[in-house]
């Protein structure tokens, strides 16, 4: 297993990450606009000041030189300095916003698994019932509806019309941080972010369990006189969870990246709002730092899924 993990990292992970960062840096540098002309709080900058500032930031260098300088800093553990007037380290900006994004993402992941798996199991157990058809319909709606539209709909109903939950933000200045407060602020953005994953996990769980229920070893278990609950929850469920473990590897990083849109809808002070601000300001180091983090998460998510697959099914061995 360890040889497999090391080979995945060295042979697959590092080349893929290098290729991703190269293409991303190329795209953001050839995009229209300059980081200098997008500086906040500096109106009417003359051409001489722009040229001097671009030289200070190294923007006059060719693309290969800029990329290699950035890559060299990253290999030393330095994500560089932000291009805005604060000139703060990118790693510091990311770590400042990371806790809020982790909290929101973990909340949506927990919601997705706590709701999606039981709903999928019930849908499979009562196949072709009213419950099954209802779950199938709601799952297709959940997968199809855009997160930004669903988030705005929740805001309109629960924040504006019913005034039951806050419209956005994450605790006001001086507000006591209680468990109920966390639930109130996390509920709407957490449901919005996890909606498609709740629907997807429910559908995957249903299909996987139905496939396993028809296999011979379960017929043998029923022939021995075991109750249906024991057959499903003790024997079938473990095998049915294998495809869901693979899905888990993709769910974690994509929930983090999906938080970019949801955080801006709900004014959540996380990496999403920082990423949108960096794109608007052409802040190359911040854009690269955030996207590099997401790329590493996707790779680690796939690796965790492979390892979990082997743990759940002893027949699988990676050499």
Helices and strands as residue ranges (DSSP letters): H 2-7, I 8-13, H 14-30, H 47-57, H 63-75, H 90-125, H 130-144, H 147-154, I 155-161, H 179-213, H 216-223, H 228-230, I 231-236, H 237-265, H 271-280, H 284-312
